[in-house]
């Protein structure tokens, strides 16, 4: 069975994501958001679940579309980065 998604380097993925993010795409999938933040998709999933469980909300805001689709606004990802600057 042929692999539909060829392996690419992180640099290529970030370059591709940056090029697409420069376009009017403001809504990212969990995978795209994890690449943008250089975090694992598991981190983002845990963040969503722990926020629901504790009632404190997630560290990184997200949007639900329908029953299952999770998306992240690029502006929320940038806000998260800005709010967590140190030094």
N, C-alpha and C positions, 0 to 999 in steps of 0.2 A: 504494500500500500504506500503510495507516494505521499510525502509530507507536503501539505498544502502551504505551510508557512516555512520558508527557508530560514535557517539561522543567520542572524545578522549580528554585528558587534553592537555593543552599547553605544559607541560613538555614532554609528550609523542610525540606530534607533532614536537617539536624542536629536540628531540632525534632522531626521525625518519628522519627528514630533515638533521640533522647533519650526520647521518650514510649514507644517500644517497648522500649528498654533498661531503663526503669523497671519494666516488666513482668517476669515471670520468665524472659525470654529471655536466657540466659547464653551461648549459642553463636551466633556471628555468621559470616556468609559473608565471603569476602575483600573484596567490595565494601562490605559494612556495616562491616567492620573498618577499611578505608581511609578511609571517611567519618568514623568515630569518631576516628581518629588524625589526620585531615586530611593523609593521605599518598596517593600514587597506588597503584592496584592493582599497577602494574608494580613499584613499590618492594617491596611485600610478596612478589611473585613472585620478584624477584631475591634478596631476603633468604633465601627458602626454598632456592633453587638454590645460592647461594654457600655456605650453611651445609652443604649436602650435599657440594658439591665439595671444600671445604677440610677437612671433617670437624670443624669447630669448632662446628657447630650454628647455627641461625638467631639473629638478634638478638631476634626476637619469636617466642615459642613458639606452636605451632599443633597442631591435631589432624587426623589423617587418618581419614576415615570411608569404608571400602571402598577401592577402588583409586584413585579420583580425587578424591573430595570432600575439600576442605580447609576447615576451620573454625577459628575463633579463639575462645577463651574470653574473656569480658569481663574476668574476673579477671586473666588473663595480660596483656591490653592495659593494664589499670590498673597492674599491677606494672611493666611496661616503662616507663610514664610516670614512676612513682615512682623507679625506679632510674636514670633519666636526668635527674633534676632538677639544675640547676646554680645556683650562687649562694647 
